[in-house]
């Protein structure tokens, strides 16, 4: 008798599925007859899909899929009828791989339809386990595909890949819509799971033929990006989406202490950053993982205590960030501007953002100067990649700013010394000259303003009266003053320009420039030249 009931249920569900296929009129009739609520009840009463014959689950989720496709009324009715939870329960069920593969694609596609409703986002916010279930399913699918990619056949494997891709977009879109859901995933376990999924996509297991066509990114480096956003990848959109999710979660204030204090997550991040890209055999994967780790760690290093702890406890990591990921010393002469020993622009941008955060803690600045960060950042001012240029200028401003300490004096001196030019290793350049050219020519407001602040910091340090200088800093500042006079660089023009043109929008920057101009006009022995320039 039960077998007959199951058979009849399957046939009815298949009938509804066929009627609703590409037929919005039929969907409306099903909704009028309260058929949508009946489907939701059917899904809810099958407590364990895997204890029923698999066709029951297939037919029920297929009916929900076709009924909800591009129909807001049916979608809202399914969500309101409690259909979201059975979908997630089916994803979370500890079933044999064969049974899971048979139903994952239907569940994922139907869930995708339901998540188009705002009510679905509200349910995700009310139930913390919903987003975690989707993430666990993502990780499980990655393991299934990695362990036995061909065991279920080519067609089934392709279907699971499609289901995984759908779940990824569901998770990413929900995280984008809701800060509450992001906070629900603010756990070390969730971030570690995301790194496992990211590695799966980067290993090539997640790649599908014909997908993710190469994009023209010839001018991508010239586009400014918002802070705490990774540079987009050209050929792996899913890895890019996972990285965005990692950045979004680690950027939540609620996660700051919990994630930073977790030993397993910190070990994972530091292990990624110390991986040997040359011996890995897959430098692109190592680069992409390092970019994600640097972005995540940069989000966690947002307090002085965290920044100081990272530099004190992991000096080798900081050196690696500077000399291997941000500004590799070996520059390929055949490559375009600042490709830097094969390290991707994306990774260099992420590493420079983390280093910029580490500079915020005053206690770290002498250490970072000693590690060679000034010279590394100075080499990156003359670059066409605007996000890297912006971070390099920000790093130098932090190191040269603050009190007139010996480390700040060394940073100022580093801007005036000769360094190998970024575009041609055989020639020499001076970072301050590069900076003045960049400030004068750029149309990017952030570069111009931050660069002018750095010029103001240099002027105030170099021409500060001797009685107001730190004794340890005085020799370096005297040398910097002599070099600046010899080079005859025009440091007045950018300061005046900011006062006259940008002062109304940036009053604090205007004040810094006015102070620097006052120092030049009042305290320098050669002040007549500066007064004439002003």
Buried (B, 14 or more C-beta within 10 A) or exposed (E): EEEEEBEEBBEBBBEBBEBBBEBEEBBBEBBEEEBBBBBBBBBBEBEEBBEBBBBBBBBBBBBBBBBBBEBEBBBBBBBBBBBBBBBBBBBBBEBEBEBBBBBBBBBBBBBBBBBBBEBBBEBBBEBBEBBBBBBBBBBBBBEBBBEEEEEBEEEBBBBBBBBBBBBBBBBBBBBBBBEBBBBBBBBBBBBBBBBBBBBBBBEEEBBEEEEBEEEEBEEBBEEEBEEBBBBBBBBBBBBBBBBBBBBBBBBBEEBBEBBBEBEEBBEBBBEBBBBEBEEEEEBBBBBBBBBBBBBBBBBBBBBEEBBBBBBEEBEEBBBBBBBBBBBBBEBEEEEEBBBBBBBBBBBBBBBBBBBBBBBBBBEBBBBBBEBBBBBBBBBBBBBBBBBBBBBBBBBBBBBBBBEBBBBBBBBBBBBBBEBBBBBEBEEEBBBBBBBBBBBEEBEBEBBBBBBBBBBBBBBBBBBBEEEEBBEEBBEBBBBBBEBBBEEEBEBBBBBBBBBEEBBEEBEEBBEBBBBBBEBBBEBBEEBEBBBEBB
